[in-house]
Amino acid sequence: MKTEYQQLLKPEVINSVSGLSLIARVIVDGYLHGQNHSRRVGAGMEFSQYRGYEPGDDLRRLDWKMLARSGRYYIKQSEIETNITVKFIVDSSKSMLHEEDGISKMDYVKVLVASLSHLCQNQGDAIGLFALNDQNLRSVFPKVQKQHFNRLLLELINIKTEGKWPEDPSIIEKIHARGEKELIILISDMYERGAEITNLIKKLKTSRNEVVLFQIIGKSEMDFDYKGSLTFEDLETGQKIKIDAAKAKQEYLEALRNKISAVKDELLASDISYHLFRMDENIGQVLQTFLKKRNRLV
């Protein structure tokens, strides 16, 4: 995959609709270039029959020749419908302000969600966005249309990163549609004091959906490549602690490995996928993982 998109990873580009849209397009087009595309519904694809247009259908699938002949709207229908609903749930607590190389975790997540949403739009999927912290909930319920994609990008750049992960368990009812066949992607750094994020993820799982956790972590967090005597600050509580990096490294890395392993095992026991992505890695790996999970639903 080409990496020109990395030159665009600047807060002033990421935090505009046009800039975020450009980055998403560059990432997705770069990833898909040369890939063997799986069969999906779309204009120009083979189909087995027509059906009447229904509100919310992808307008790219309208047959304009049939409209001209009959005066009615018809949709080209493939042998197997491959459109799904995708919901992105983003952790917008204050820990997501952690920054490396001038880019915060939230900046990275905005690019990630925009890229996946652009990929979904190419597939004709309905996309929705929910950003959570204990101060507010931003919601964009799933739709397919092009203007909806632009609205989702606007909501992404307007996310306020503040507070902590919400403790109110009823918030799940504002997001979850238990009877639907959908793919739910929860994106978080998994900064939790107990198991509040893990517990919410488990409540999202039903027999009809796919639930996936993408844990986002910085290079310095993962490798603990700090030097000397340092003061670390908890972004959510303001608590500060002084450490000697050389002495703390082994204990920190062991605790991190144990935490990641425990979360992964607990989620897998509930048939929920776990994937760890570093901010310094190519986003194409995330797209590849996403497409594998999506294909399990179609």
C-alpha angles and dihedrals in degrees: 000000000000116000104209089120090073089070088060095053097110125126092236090056097040093051097061126075094231093046095047091047090052093050092048092050093048092049096047096042090048092050096045094047107111094002122132102244119219117232112273140162114273147117113304095020124126113265138184103213149348128253133185119274116261127195110270095029117137106264090212087073095058114118104226094187090058089049091053092049100041106020088233132109116245131179124216105237122202122218089257121028108231103182119115140173116256122194122192115203111193127196103228097176119132095262087073088073089077105128135206126176090356095304124103125214088251091054088052092048092050090055091045095050092043090052094047090046091052089051090049091050090054088054093049093245125152111244132201135179133209122179115194138199133131092263101056147346121227113201134190109172118216121279136149108222125113093240088054090059090054091049090051089053090051091052090048094056091044095055111128111218105210145121125012138298108293116260095198106105092198090073087082090070090062091058109030128083101185098191096055130097101233146143114236119197115190114193119195144135086234093233098163132155094209123354100297096128094041091050093051092050091053091052090057094064121101134161090260103049141061117230121194132181119210108193112200118205134170124240093244091048091051098043099028089219094171124133135210129351112340141177115221122198126205102231092207101046103022091232114150131205130186118218143169104238096212093051096043099045101084094045092046095049092048092050090048093051091048092049094049092047093048094050093045093050093047093050094045088054086060092047092254120137121233125200129175119209127185121216091232094056127093113272089221088081089061092051091051092051091047094053091051091053092044092053091059089067100047 
